[in-house]
Amino acid sequence: MKKIKPISDENNAVRVKESDENLEKMAKKLTKAWNKPLKTDKLPDLSFSKFEEKLKSKDQ
């Protein structure tokens, strides 16, 4: 039968296996990635007139 480890032991696994330097590098990398603006080629036209045109073309 497999022994179940307490949750606190699993939380400590990252601290034991990773050095502070590596964790800091990873944090910087993730922060840089998360702060990049989203890439969108063009913004959608959300005006009512454009919506009306789509409605009219859909009804035909």
DRENFIDO-897907 format. One record per residue (C-alpha): x, y, z; residue number from 1. Coordinates in steps of 0.02 Angstrom, whole numbers, plus 32768, in hexadecimal, padded with zeros to 4 digits. Each point is the difference from the previous one (the first is absolute). Layout:
residues N
<site x="X" y="Y" z="Z" seq="NUM"/>
...
This chain:
residues 60
<site x="8000" y="8000" z="8000" seq="1"/>
<site x="8043" y="80AB" z="7FCE" seq="2"/>
<site x="8021" y="8079" z="808E" seq="3"/>
<site x="7FAA" y="80A7" z="7FE8" seq="4"/>
<site x="8071" y="8095" z="8023" seq="5"/>
<site x="7FBB" y="8096" z="805D" seq="6"/>
<site x="7FDB" y="8097" z="7F93" seq="7"/>
<site x="8084" y="8068" z="8059" seq="8"/>
<site x="8087" y="7F87" z="7FC2" seq="9"/>
<site x="7FC8" y="8017" z="7F4C" seq="10"/>
<site x="8003" y="80BD" z="8012" seq="11"/>
<site x="80B2" y="7FF7" z="8040" seq="12"/>
<site x="8038" y="7F97" z="7F6C" seq="13"/>
<site x="8016" y="809A" z="7F92" seq="14"/>
<site x="8069" y="8057" z="8084" seq="15"/>
<site x="806D" y="7F66" z="8018" seq="16"/>
<site x="801C" y="7FDB" z="7F47" seq="17"/>
<site x="800F" y="80B0" z="7FBA" seq="18"/>
<site x="8082" y="807F" z="8031" seq="19"/>
<site x="7FD0" y="80B2" z="8028" seq="20"/>
<site x="8060" y="8038" z="7F66" seq="21"/>
<site x="7F9C" y="7F8E" z="7F8C" seq="22"/>
<site x="7F5B" y="8034" z="804D" seq="23"/>
<site x="802E" y="80B7" z="7FEA" seq="24"/>
<site x="802E" y="7FE3" z="7F49" seq="25"/>
<site x="7F5B" y="7FA8" z="7FE2" seq="26"/>
<site x="7F9E" y="808B" z="8055" seq="27"/>
<site x="8055" y="8085" z="7F94" seq="28"/>
<site x="7FDF" y="7F9C" z="7F63" seq="29"/>
<site x="7F48" y="7FE9" z="802A" seq="30"/>
<site x="7FEA" y="80B7" z="802F" seq="31"/>
<site x="804C" y="8034" z="7F5B" seq="32"/>
<site x="7F8D" y="7F8A" z="7F9F" seq="33"/>
<site x="7F63" y="8034" z="805E" seq="34"/>
<site x="8021" y="80BA" z="7FE9" seq="35"/>
<site x="800F" y="7FF5" z="7F42" seq="36"/>
<site x="7F6C" y="804F" z="7FA7" seq="37"/>
<site x="7F91" y="7F88" z="7FA1" seq="38"/>
<site x="8023" y="7FF7" z="7F47" seq="39"/>
<site x="7F68" y="802A" z="7F97" seq="40"/>
<site x="800E" y="8020" z="7F47" seq="41"/>
<site x="7F69" y="8072" z="7FF9" seq="42"/>
<site x="7F7B" y="8035" z="8079" seq="43"/>
<site x="7F4F" y="7FC8" z="7FDA" seq="44"/>
<site x="7F84" y="8084" z="7FC7" seq="45"/>
<site x="7F7D" y="8000" z="8089" seq="46"/>
<site x="7F9B" y="8093" z="7FC0" seq="47"/>
<site x="7F44" y="7FF0" z="7FF3" seq="48"/>
<site x="8002" y="8028" z="7F46" seq="49"/>
<site x="8070" y="7F6A" z="7FDF" seq="50"/>
<site x="7F8D" y="7F94" z="8069" seq="51"/>
<site x="7F69" y="803C" z="7F9C" seq="52"/>
<site x="8056" y="7FD3" z="7F5D" seq="53"/>
<site x="8020" y="7F50" z="803F" seq="54"/>
<site x="7F4C" y="7FF0" z="8038" seq="55"/>
<site x="7FBF" y="8037" z="7F56" seq="56"/>
<site x="8073" y="7F8A" z="7FA2" seq="57"/>
<site x="7FCE" y="7F72" z="8072" seq="58"/>
<site x="7F46" y="801C" z="7FE0" seq="59"/>
<site x="8015" y="7FF5" z="7F44" seq="60"/>
